[in-house]
Amino acid sequence: MTDVSREAVALCRAADVIDLHVDSFIWTRIFGYRLTERHGRGVFGGRFYSQVDLPRLGEAGVTGAVWAITTNPFRRAAARAAAFVANLARLRGILGGAPDVAVVRTAAEYRAARAAGRHAAFLGIQGGNALDRDGAALDALADGAVVKVTVVHLTTSSLGTPSGPGGRRPAGLSAAGREFVHGLDHHRVFVDLAHADRQTFFDAVAVHDRSRPLLVSHTGVAAVHRHWRNVDDEQLRAVADTGGVVGVMYHRGFLGPGRDSAAGVVDHLEHVARVAGDDTPALGSDWDGLIVPPSDMRTCLELPRLVQRMLERRWSEERIRKTLGGNFLRALAALRG
C-alpha cells in the first residue's frame, strides 16, 4: 500500500486492535467457509463475504475480535436455543483449535493472549431471540463465554423492534425485552443496541443498569449520513454516559454518498469522538456480514489505511489507540475485569 506510511503501519502493529463485530461464522454455517484458511477476495471481489479469516487478521495486526453467532429468525422459537448452543460449541471448537487463537472472556484474558502472540477471540450473539423462549435460557450465558448480545437484529421479535426503512411506527422494547436486558446485566454481558430502533434503544437505556457500560457494536452515525440504520447524537451521548463504546461499521451504504473510502469511516469515527468524547469510538466492521466495504478497504488487510487517514487528520496517538481497541478494553474491564 503505497499510500500508507511506515508510521501508520507501526502504530497499527503496536496498538490493541479489536473489532467489535465480525460475522464470518455465518458463511461457515452456510457453505463451510473455513476461518482457519487464508482466502482471497472471493467471487465478488471482497463484497459481501471473504473479507476476513484468521490468517489475514494476523497479517493485518488485528489482535482481537468479537465473533458473532447470528440468529436465524425464521427458526422455530423452541429450536433457536438448541441451535445457538450447537453453534456456540462449533465456533468455540474452530477458534479454540487454531494454534494462534485464544478464546477469551475478559480484558485480563485478552492481555494474556496478546502477550502470547495469539489472536483474542471474543464470542457474541447477534439476535437476542436466540435465547428468548424463557428466562431460563439466559443461563446459557452464565459461564461468561459470550461477551455481548445484540438484543434485536433484522426482524421484530418477542424482545423488541429493530430499526428499518419506511418510517414505520416503532413498538419499542417489550416486557420480555426488559427482562432480557436485566438478565444480560446480571450475567455481565454487554447489552448491544446495534440494530435497535430508536424507541427500543431508549427503552433499553431506561431499564439498563447504569453502572454497566452499554455497547453499540456496529453502526454509522446519522449526523454524517442520515439513514434508518444509523444512530443520532442523543444515542451516542446515552452510550457514553454509561462509559460504553460505539463501533463504526464499514458498509458503504451506511457511510453515505462520497464516503466510499477509509476516510469515510474516519468521518463517522470523528463525529462519535466530537459528540461523545474520545473514550467512545471503536471499530465495528461487520466484516463478512453481507456488507460492501469501501473500495480501498475491501478486506481486513487494508486496515492500516484507516490509521493513515487518522494521522492525516492529526489525530493524536492516544485517540488512535483508544479507537483501535483501547476504549473497548476499558469498557470490558469495567464490565467484567
GITA-V648221 format. One record per residue. RES is the residue in one letter. SS is DSSP state (2 for helix, 1 for strand, 0 for the rest). PHI is phi as a letter, one per 30 degrees, with the letter a starting at -180 (999 if undefined). BURIAL is I if it has 16 or more other ideal C-beta (glycine too) atoms within 10 Angstrom, else O. Layout:
# GITA-V648221
res->[RES	RES]
ss->[SS	SS]
phi->[PHI	PHI]
burial->[BURIAL	BURIAL]
This chain:
# GITA-V648221
res->[M	T	D	V	S	R	E	A	V	A	L	C	R	A	A	D	V	I	D	L	H	V	D	S	F	I	W	T	R	I	F	G	Y	R	L	T	E	R	H	G	R	G	V	F	G	G	R	F	Y	S	Q	V	D	L	P	R	L	G	E	A	G	V	T	G	A	V	W	A	I	T	T	N	P	F	R	R	A	A	A	R	A	A	A	F	V	A	N	L	A	R	L	R	G	I	L	G	G	A	P	D	V	A	V	V	R	T	A	A	E	Y	R	A	A	R	A	A	G	R	H	A	A	F	L	G	I	Q	G	G	N	A	L	D	R	D	G	A	A	L	D	A	L	A	D	G	A	V	V	K	V	T	V	V	H	L	T	T	S	S	L	G	T	P	S	G	P	G	G	R	R	P	A	G	L	S	A	A	G	R	E	F	V	H	G	L	D	H	H	R	V	F	V	D	L	A	H	A	D	R	Q	T	F	F	D	A	V	A	V	H	D	R	S	R	P	L	L	V	S	H	T	G	V	A	A	V	H	R	H	W	R	N	V	D	D	E	Q	L	R	A	V	A	D	T	G	G	V	V	G	V	M	Y	H	R	G	F	L	G	P	G	R	D	S	A	A	G	V	V	D	H	L	E	H	V	A	R	V	A	G	D	D	T	P	A	L	G	S	D	W	D	G	L	I	V	P	P	S	D	M	R	T	C	L	E	L	P	R	L	V	Q	R	M	L	E	R	R	W	S	E	E	R	I	R	K	T	L	G	G	N	F	L	R	A	L	A	A	L	R	G]
ss->[0	0	0	0	0	2	2	2	2	2	2	2	2	2	0	0	0	1	1	1	1	1	0	0	2	2	2	2	2	2	2	0	0	0	0	0	0	0	0	0	0	0	0	0	0	0	1	0	0	0	0	0	0	2	2	2	2	2	2	2	0	0	0	1	1	1	1	1	1	1	0	0	0	0	0	0	2	2	2	2	2	2	2	2	2	2	2	2	2	2	2	2	2	2	2	2	0	0	0	0	1	1	1	0	0	0	2	2	2	2	2	2	2	2	2	0	0	0	1	1	1	1	1	1	1	1	0	2	2	2	2	0	0	0	2	2	2	2	2	2	2	0	0	0	0	1	1	1	1	1	0	0	0	0	0	0	0	0	0	0	0	1	0	0	0	0	0	0	0	0	0	0	0	0	2	2	2	2	2	2	2	2	2	2	2	2	0	0	0	1	1	1	0	0	0	1	0	2	2	2	2	2	2	2	2	2	2	0	0	0	0	0	0	0	1	1	1	1	1	0	1	0	0	0	0	0	0	0	0	0	1	0	2	2	2	2	2	2	2	2	0	0	0	0	1	1	1	1	0	0	0	2	2	2	2	0	0	0	0	0	0	2	2	2	2	2	2	2	2	2	2	2	2	2	2	2	0	0	0	0	1	1	1	0	0	0	1	0	0	0	0	1	0	0	0	0	0	0	0	2	2	2	2	2	2	2	2	2	2	2	2	2	0	0	0	0	2	2	2	2	2	2	2	2	2	2	2	2	2	2	2	2	2	2	2	2	0]
phi->[999	d	c	c	d	d	d	d	d	d	d	d	d	d	d	d	c	b	c	d	a	c	c	d	d	d	d	d	d	d	b	i	e	c	d	d	c	d	c	d	d	i	d	c	i	i	c	i	a	i	c	b	a	d	d	d	d	d	d	d	i	d	d	a	a	c	c	c	c	d	d	d	d	c	d	e	e	d	c	d	d	d	d	d	e	d	d	d	d	d	d	d	d	d	d	d	d	d	d	c	b	b	d	b	b	b	d	d	d	e	e	d	d	d	d	d	i	c	d	c	c	c	c	b	c	c	j	d	d	d	b	c	d	a	d	d	d	d	d	d	c	d	d	i	d	c	c	b	b	d	e	b	b	c	b	d	b	d	c	l	c	d	d	a	d	j	i	d	d	d	c	i	d	d	d	d	d	d	d	d	d	e	d	d	e	e	d	h	c	e	d	c	c	e	i	d	d	d	d	e	e	d	d	d	e	d	c	d	d	d	d	c	d	d	b	b	d	a	a	c	c	d	d	d	b	d	a	d	d	c	c	c	d	d	d	e	d	d	d	d	d	c	i	d	b	b	c	c	c	c	d	e	d	c	d	j	e	i	b	d	a	e	d	d	d	d	e	d	d	d	d	e	d	d	d	c	j	d	d	c	d	a	c	b	e	i	e	i	c	i	d	c	d	e	d	c	b	d	b	d	d	d	e	e	d	d	d	e	d	d	d	d	c	i	d	d	d	d	d	d	d	d	d	d	a	d	d	d	d	d	d	d	d	d	d	b	j]
burial->[O	O	O	I	O	O	O	I	I	O	I	I	O	O	I	I	I	I	I	I	I	I	I	I	I	I	I	I	O	O	O	O	I	O	I	O	O	O	I	O	O	I	O	O	O	I	I	I	I	I	I	I	I	I	I	I	I	I	O	I	I	I	I	I	I	I	I	I	I	I	I	I	I	O	O	O	O	O	O	I	I	O	I	I	O	O	I	I	O	O	I	O	O	I	I	O	O	I	O	O	I	I	I	I	I	I	I	O	I	I	O	O	I	I	O	O	O	I	I	I	I	I	I	I	I	I	I	I	I	I	I	I	I	O	O	O	I	I	O	I	I	O	O	O	I	I	I	I	I	I	I	I	I	O	O	I	I	O	I	I	I	I	I	O	O	O	O	O	O	I	O	I	I	I	O	I	I	I	O	I	I	I	I	I	I	O	I	I	I	I	I	I	I	I	I	I	I	I	I	I	I	I	I	I	I	O	O	I	O	O	O	I	I	I	I	I	I	I	I	I	I	I	I	I	I	O	I	O	I	I	I	O	O	O	I	I	O	I	I	I	O	I	I	I	I	I	I	I	I	I	I	I	O	I	I	I	O	O	I	I	I	I	I	I	I	I	I	I	I	I	I	I	I	O	I	I	O	I	I	I	I	I	I	I	I	I	I	I	I	O	I	I	I	I	O	I	I	I	I	I	I	I	I	I	I	I	I	I	I	I	I	O	O	O	I	O	O	O	I	I	I	I	I	I	I	I	I	I	I	I	I	I	O	I	I	I	O]
